[in-house]
Amino acid sequence: MIESVAVSVYCAISSVFIGVTFLEGWTSRGGWTLLRFAGLAAGTVWPLLLGAFLAHHLLAPRRMPILSRSL
């Protein structure tokens, strides 16, 4: 059950990224070049990167910034 929900969410997010990439190519009236195919294929990888950055943000230890250094 959880796996099917995860795959559905992944496919939905990936579809949005692929759709935006497709519309960008369509509005520029470019042909079907190798780079356009590569951009559409990369749309399937973006949700993985988004998940990795989100996991890093949630799981990374918080560090306080050093505002001033004392001598």
Backbone bond lengths (Angstrom), bond angles and torsions (degrees), N, CA, C in turn:
res aa  C-N    CA-C-N  psi(-1)  N-CA   C-N-CA  omega(-1)  CA-C   N-CA-C  phi
1 M - - - 1.447 - - 1.537 110.90 -
2 I 1.325 115.62 -48.12 1.463 119.51 -178.36 1.524 110.53 -66.75
3 E 1.336 115.81 -36.49 1.461 119.06 -179.77 1.523 111.21 -64.87
4 S 1.316 116.73 -40.00 1.465 119.10 -179.53 1.527 111.23 -68.71
5 V 1.312 117.26 -34.27 1.466 120.18 176.43 1.527 109.81 -67.88
6 A 1.328 116.65 -42.40 1.467 120.44 179.96 1.527 110.96 -64.10
7 V 1.325 117.08 -42.12 1.462 120.38 178.95 1.527 110.19 -66.71
8 S 1.313 117.38 -38.37 1.468 120.64 178.84 1.523 111.62 -64.86
9 V 1.318 116.59 -43.02 1.463 120.58 178.36 1.525 109.95 -65.36
10 Y 1.337 117.02 -42.64 1.461 121.10 178.41 1.521 110.74 -60.59
11 C 1.323 116.91 -44.73 1.464 120.55 179.79 1.526 111.92 -65.61
12 A 1.322 116.76 -36.76 1.461 119.70 178.86 1.525 111.15 -65.78
13 I 1.320 116.78 -45.33 1.462 120.41 179.42 1.524 110.33 -66.44
14 S 1.321 116.63 -42.20 1.463 120.70 178.57 1.522 111.13 -63.21
15 S 1.321 117.62 -37.44 1.465 121.16 178.00 1.517 111.55 -63.67
16 V 1.310 116.82 -36.97 1.468 119.95 178.03 1.525 109.88 -65.24
17 F 1.339 117.33 -46.02 1.462 120.42 179.96 1.527 111.25 -63.97
18 I 1.328 117.55 -42.03 1.464 120.86 178.77 1.525 110.35 -65.96
19 G 1.341 116.90 -39.86 1.464 120.52 178.78 1.517 112.65 -62.72
20 V 1.325 116.84 -42.43 1.465 120.68 178.71 1.526 110.04 -64.91
21 T 1.326 117.07 -42.24 1.464 120.60 178.32 1.516 110.82 -63.42
22 F 1.329 117.33 -41.63 1.455 121.06 178.21 1.527 111.10 -62.77
23 L 1.334 116.87 -43.87 1.464 120.13 -179.80 1.523 112.11 -66.36
24 E 1.334 117.45 -35.67 1.462 119.69 176.62 1.530 110.71 -62.62
25 G 1.317 117.61 -42.43 1.455 120.42 178.00 1.519 112.37 -68.45
26 W 1.310 116.27 -34.64 1.462 120.57 -179.21 1.527 111.56 -70.33
27 T 1.340 116.42 -40.37 1.459 119.23 -179.72 1.523 112.09 -70.98
28 S 1.328 117.42 -27.26 1.467 119.10 177.72 1.522 111.40 -83.16
29 R 1.310 116.31 -3.35 1.465 123.73 179.18 1.519 112.45 54.45
30 G 1.342 114.34 33.45 1.455 119.00 176.73 1.516 110.50 -82.31
31 G 1.295 115.36 157.88 1.457 119.97 178.40 1.525 110.64 -79.14
32 W 1.315 114.39 -178.46 1.456 120.14 179.07 1.530 108.60 -86.34
33 T 1.322 115.03 84.57 1.461 120.73 -178.83 1.525 109.76 -92.83
34 L 1.314 114.65 173.56 1.462 120.42 178.41 1.532 110.78 -63.40
35 L 1.329 116.41 -38.11 1.458 119.57 179.42 1.532 111.96 -66.88
36 R 1.314 116.92 -33.64 1.457 119.36 177.97 1.528 110.24 -68.48
37 F 1.336 117.11 -41.51 1.463 120.16 175.49 1.534 110.95 -62.96
38 A 1.326 116.71 -39.43 1.466 120.72 178.67 1.526 110.71 -64.68
39 G 1.325 116.81 -38.23 1.459 120.06 177.60 1.521 112.18 -66.03
40 L 1.314 116.67 -38.71 1.461 119.81 177.63 1.527 110.81 -68.76
41 A 1.335 116.79 -37.29 1.462 119.74 177.16 1.525 111.15 -68.50
42 A 1.330 116.65 -35.33 1.469 120.06 178.70 1.522 111.34 -67.69
43 G 1.318 117.41 -21.49 1.465 120.31 177.12 1.514 113.08 -62.33
44 T 1.335 116.97 -22.29 1.459 119.12 176.89 1.523 112.25 -80.59
45 V 1.344 117.59 -17.38 1.463 121.59 -177.78 1.524 111.45 -92.30
46 W 1.326 118.61 -27.02 1.458 121.98 -175.94 1.530 114.07 -55.24
47 P 1.336 119.88 -40.09 1.471 117.24 178.18 1.527 112.93 -61.92
48 L 1.331 117.62 -31.61 1.472 119.35 176.21 1.518 111.25 -64.84
49 L 1.334 116.57 -43.05 1.465 119.96 178.34 1.521 111.35 -66.28
50 L 1.315 116.44 -39.14 1.458 120.48 177.37 1.525 110.80 -61.42
51 G 1.328 116.66 -42.66 1.463 120.90 177.21 1.515 112.67 -65.59
52 A 1.327 117.17 -37.75 1.466 120.57 178.79 1.526 111.28 -65.69
53 F 1.327 117.54 -43.54 1.461 120.08 177.97 1.522 111.69 -66.52
54 L 1.319 117.14 -37.84 1.461 120.26 177.66 1.526 111.04 -66.05
55 A 1.329 117.42 -43.34 1.463 120.98 177.77 1.523 111.02 -63.87
56 H 1.323 117.46 -40.16 1.461 120.37 178.01 1.529 110.72 -63.64
57 H 1.314 116.51 -41.71 1.464 120.12 179.74 1.527 111.08 -63.85
58 L 1.317 116.47 -39.53 1.459 119.65 -176.96 1.521 112.88 -79.56
59 L 1.325 118.29 -31.06 1.458 121.10 -172.71 1.522 114.62 -102.91
60 A 1.315 118.61 -14.27 1.465 121.18 -178.02 1.532 109.60 -71.72
61 P 1.318 116.12 144.08 1.465 118.14 177.35 1.520 110.92 -67.78
62 R 1.291 115.40 142.45 1.460 120.75 -179.18 1.531 109.41 -83.45
63 R 1.305 115.84 133.17 1.458 120.96 178.29 1.513 108.29 -120.08
64 M 1.284 115.50 137.49 1.451 120.37 178.09 1.524 108.46 -81.65
65 P 1.314 118.30 135.40 1.470 119.86 178.69 1.518 111.31 -70.97
66 I 1.324 114.72 146.30 1.461 120.14 176.61 1.518 107.32 -86.87
67 L 1.326 116.77 111.97 1.446 121.06 -176.96 1.526 112.33 -87.45
68 S 1.301 116.36 -35.57 1.461 118.86 178.83 1.525 108.41 -147.76
69 R 1.278 113.84 151.94 1.476 118.88 178.09 1.520 108.45 -111.39
70 S 1.293 113.97 134.40 1.458 117.43 178.61 1.526 109.12 -90.95
71 L 1.313 115.32 147.06 1.467 120.88 -177.76 1.469 111.93 -89.81
